[in-house]
Amino acid sequence: MPSINGGPTVAAAMGAILGLLACATVAAVAARRLWPLRFPAEIGPRLTGWWIMIAGLFAALALSRTAAIWLFAFVSYLALKEFLSLIPTRRADRHVLFWAYLSIPIQYFLIQVDWYGMFVLFIPVYMFLLLPMRMISIGETQGFLRAVGTTHWGLMTMVFCLSHVCYLLVLGGEAMMLFLILITQANDIAQYVWGKSFGTTKVLPTVSPNKTWVGLVGGVATTAVLGLLIGPRLTPMTPLESLGIGLALGFFGFCGDATMAALKRDLGIKDFSAAIPGHGGMVDRVNSLIFTAPLFTHYIRYYYT
């Protein structure tokens, strides 16, 4: 298995990510000067947002695994807060939301102590059973099904699914986490670039009009190649496995993005918030990880632990 304790593999991966971001920044500055009228206005804020997010992640990883785990706990809190602030709730549900937020530190504590059995059951089973009973105890039955469904769906996506990113630290260390994040975010960027450059035919015109078949296929192909190149260096996977995982993460990353796009359509919003420059809200940034993290984490645990 690759070095996982701040060794040369992790350092090289971090250096490569910073190098790619620096090259993208230089290229964007040059393009803006050469073609000011054709340069997309959103590129500058997007790059600023990437610098902020990568700096925060690398600082936490450099400090300790515990710091990285609780950084993602804070990310889950922000994502769940964005989600719940936009979903219509009943006045009585305010008493229930305390327990929903309380599940976040519990879920991430289970990761820190490596209690896998409870980690995979706490939110899907125990919170699924306990939250409805707390709602029932309040005595409000009007809109009960909608309230309990949206609250638990928020916990499943913003807390349970996202927390799998951190469980990779327990399974394989920093290198494994960086592989997942790099592949998933590279897929988002590749789909955006391919779609903007060559895309015409829409994949989901009524859900996300900006997504095209060229963007989808180009993004998945790009992440498959990237997986093939870096998978054997950052993970215990073979080149063929890395290629397959790259394809799978590319497709499921698209599914996560499309699912959250459908939710935004339903709510009548463009972004979940404006918390991250050029990216929208926290949910807008982690929407692909919500789908790719459980897939990759359980694959690694099943075959390599």
C-alpha positions in Angstrom: 0.0 0.0 0.0 1.3 3.6 -0.7 2.8 5.8 1.9 0.0 7.2 4.0 1.6 9.1 6.9 2.7 12.3 5.2 5.4 10.5 3.3 6.7 11.2 -0.2 3.6 9.8 -2.0 1.3 12.3 -0.2 3.7 15.1 -0.6 4.1 14.5 -4.3 0.3 14.4 -4.7 -0.1 17.7 -2.9 2.7 19.2 -4.9 1.1 18.0 -8.2 -2.3 19.5 -7.2 -0.7 22.8 -6.3 1.3 22.8 -9.5 -1.8 22.2 -11.6 -3.7 24.9 -9.9 -0.8 27.3 -10.3 -0.6 26.5 -14.0 -4.4 27.0 -14.4 -4.1 30.4 -12.7 -1.3 31.5 -14.9 -3.1 30.3 -18.0 -6.3 32.1 -16.9 -4.4 35.4 -16.3 -2.8 35.1 -19.8 -6.1 34.2 -21.5 -7.8 37.2 -19.8 -5.2 39.6 -21.2 -5.2 38.1 -24.7 -8.9 37.5 -25.1 -10.7 39.8 -22.6 -14.0 39.7 -24.4 -14.1 35.9 -24.7 -12.8 35.1 -21.3 -15.6 33.6 -19.1 -16.2 35.9 -16.1 -16.7 33.0 -13.7 -13.1 31.6 -14.2 -11.4 34.1 -11.9 -13.7 33.6 -8.9 -13.7 29.8 -9.4 -9.9 29.7 -9.2 -10.0 31.9 -6.1 -12.4 29.4 -4.5 -10.1 26.5 -5.4 -7.2 28.1 -3.8 -9.1 28.7 -0.6 -10.5 25.2 -0.4 -7.2 23.4 -1.2 -5.3 25.6 1.3 -7.8 24.6 4.0 -7.7 20.9 3.2 -3.9 20.7 3.0 -3.5 22.7 6.2 -5.8 20.3 8.0 -4.0 17.2 6.6 -0.6 18.7 7.5 -1.8 19.3 11.1 -3.2 15.8 11.8 -5.8 13.3 10.6 -8.0 14.4 13.5 -8.0 17.9 12.1 -8.9 16.6 8.7 -11.8 14.6 10.1 -13.2 17.6 12.0 -12.8 19.8 9.0 -15.1 17.6 7.1 -17.5 17.5 10.1 -17.7 21.3 9.7 -18.2 20.9 5.9 -21.1 18.5 6.7 -22.5 21.0 9.1 -22.4 23.8 6.5 -23.9 21.5 3.8 -26.7 20.3 6.1 -27.4 23.9 7.2 -27.7 25.1 3.6 -30.0 22.2 2.8 -32.3 22.6 5.8 -32.4 26.4 5.4 -33.9 26.0 1.9 -36.3 23.1 2.6 -39.7 24.3 3.9 -40.0 23.1 7.5 -42.8 23.2 10.0 -42.4 25.3 13.1 -42.6 22.2 15.3 -39.6 20.7 13.4 -37.2 23.2 15.0 -37.1 21.0 18.0 -36.1 18.0 15.9 -33.3 19.8 14.0 -31.2 19.9 17.1 -31.0 16.1 17.0 -30.2 16.2 13.3 -27.2 18.5 13.9 -26.1 16.5 16.9 -25.7 13.5 14.7 -22.8 15.2 12.9 -20.2 15.1 15.7 -21.3 11.6 16.6 -20.9 10.4 13.1 -17.4 11.8 12.7 -16.4 10.6 16.2 -17.3 7.1 15.0 -14.8 7.6 12.2 -12.1 8.9 14.5 -12.4 5.8 16.8 -12.7 3.5 13.7 -16.1 1.9 14.8 -17.1 0.8 11.3 -20.2 -1.2 12.5 -21.8 1.8 14.1 -20.5 4.2 11.4 -22.5 2.5 8.7 -25.6 2.1 10.9 -25.9 5.2 13.0 -27.6 7.5 10.5 -29.2 5.0 8.0 -30.8 3.0 10.9 -30.8 4.7 14.3 -31.4 8.2 13.2 -34.0 6.9 10.7 -35.8 5.3 13.7 -35.3 8.0 16.3 -36.1 11.2 14.3 -39.7 10.2 13.5 -40.4 9.3 17.1 -39.1 12.8 18.2 -41.4 14.4 15.6 -44.4 12.2 16.8 -43.7 13.2 20.4 -44.3 16.9 19.5 -47.8 16.0 18.4 -47.8 17.6 14.9 -49.0 15.2 12.2 -49.7 17.7 9.4 -46.9 17.3 6.8 -45.3 14.6 8.8 -44.2 12.4 5.9 -42.6 15.4 4.0 -40.8 16.6 7.2 -39.3 13.2 8.2 -38.4 12.3 4.6 -36.6 15.6 3.8 -34.8 15.7 7.2 -33.4 12.1 6.9 -32.6 12.6 3.2 -30.5 15.6 4.2 -28.7 13.6 6.9 -28.0 10.7 4.5 -26.5 13.0 1.8 -24.9 15.8 3.7 -23.6 13.8 6.6 -23.6 10.0 6.1 -22.5 10.0 2.4 -20.0 12.8 2.8 -18.4 11.3 5.9 -17.1 8.4 3.8 -14.5 10.8 2.5 -13.0 10.8 6.0 -13.4 7.1 6.5 -10.8 6.7 3.8 -8.3 8.1 6.2 -8.9 5.1 8.5 -8.8 2.6 5.6 -5.9 3.9 3.6 -4.7 7.2 4.8 -4.2 10.6 3.2 -3.2 9.3 -0.2 -6.5 7.4 -0.6 -8.5 10.5 0.4 -6.5 12.7 -2.1 -7.2 10.2 -4.9 -10.9 10.3 -4.3 -11.0 14.1 -4.1 -8.7 14.6 -7.0 -10.6 12.2 -9.3 -14.0 13.6 -8.3 -13.2 17.3 -8.6 -11.2 16.7 -11.8 -14.3 15.1 -13.3 -16.3 18.2 -12.4 -13.7 20.4 -14.1 -13.3 18.2 -17.1 -17.1 18.0 -17.7 -17.3 21.8 -17.5 -14.4 22.3 -19.9 -15.5 19.7 -22.5 -19.1 20.9 -22.3 -18.2 24.6 -22.7 -15.8 24.0 -25.5 -17.5 21.4 -27.7 -20.9 20.5 -26.2 -24.2 21.1 -27.9 -26.6 18.2 -27.3 -28.1 18.4 -23.8 -28.1 15.3 -21.5 -30.8 16.5 -19.1 -32.3 19.6 -20.7 -35.1 20.0 -18.2 -32.9 19.4 -15.1 -29.5 20.9 -16.0 -29.4 22.7 -19.4 -25.7 23.3 -19.2 -24.8 19.6 -19.1 -24.1 18.0 -22.5 -23.2 14.6 -23.8 -19.8 15.8 -24.9 -19.2 17.1 -21.4 -20.4 13.9 -19.8 -18.4 11.5 -22.0 -15.3 13.8 -22.1 -15.3 14.2 -18.3 -15.7 10.4 -17.7 -13.0 9.6 -20.2 -10.7 12.2 -18.6 -11.1 10.9 -15.1 -10.6 7.3 -16.4 -7.3 8.2 -17.8 -6.4 10.2 -14.7 -7.4 7.2 -12.5 -5.2 5.0 -14.6 -2.2 7.3 -14.2 -2.4 8.1 -10.4 -4.4 5.1 -9.0 -1.5 2.7 -8.8 0.6 5.4 -7.1 -1.9 6.6 -4.5 -3.9 3.4 -3.9 -3.3 -0.4 -3.8 -5.3 -0.8 -7.0 -3.9 -2.3 -10.2 -3.9 -0.1 -13.4 -7.0 -1.9 -14.7 -8.8 -1.4 -11.5 -7.8 2.3 -11.4 -9.1 2.7 -14.9 -12.4 1.1 -14.0 -12.7 3.1 -10.8 -12.0 6.3 -12.8 -14.9 5.5 -15.1 -17.2 4.7 -12.2 -16.4 7.8 -10.2 -16.7 10.0 -13.3 -20.2 8.6 -14.0 -21.4 8.7 -10.4 -20.0 12.2 -9.9 -22.2 13.2 -12.8 -25.1 11.5 -11.1 -24.5 13.4 -7.8 -24.3 16.8 -9.7 -27.4 16.0 -11.6 -29.4 15.0 -8.5 -28.5 18.2 -6.7 -29.4 20.1 -9.9 -32.8 18.5 -9.8 -33.2 19.6 -6.2 -32.3 23.1 -7.0 -34.8 23.1 -9.8 -37.5 21.9 -7.4 -36.6 24.7 -5.0 -36.3 27.4 -7.7 -32.7 28.4 -6.9 -29.5 28.6 -8.9 -27.0 27.9 -6.1 -27.5 26.7 -2.5 -25.7 29.8 -1.3 -22.8 32.1 -2.2 -20.4 30.8 0.5 -17.6 29.9 -1.9 -16.4 32.4 -4.5 -17.3 31.2 -8.0 -18.8 27.9 -6.8 -22.0 28.7 -5.0 -22.6 27.0 -1.7 -21.0 24.1 0.1 -23.5 21.7 -1.3 -22.8 22.9 -4.8 -19.1 22.0 -4.3 -19.5 18.6 -2.6 -22.5 17.3 -4.6 -20.4 14.9 -6.6 -18.5 13.6 -3.6 -21.8 12.7 -2.0 -22.2 10.0 -4.6 -18.5 9.0 -5.2 -17.3 8.8 -1.6 -19.5 5.8 -0.5 -18.9 4.0 -3.8 -15.1 4.2 -3.5 -14.8 3.8 0.2 -16.8 0.5 0.3 -15.0 -0.8 -2.7 -11.6 -0.3 -1.0 -12.9 -1.7 2.3 -14.3 -4.8 0.6 -11.3 -5.7 -1.5 -8.3 -4.3 0.5 -9.0 -4.6 4.2 
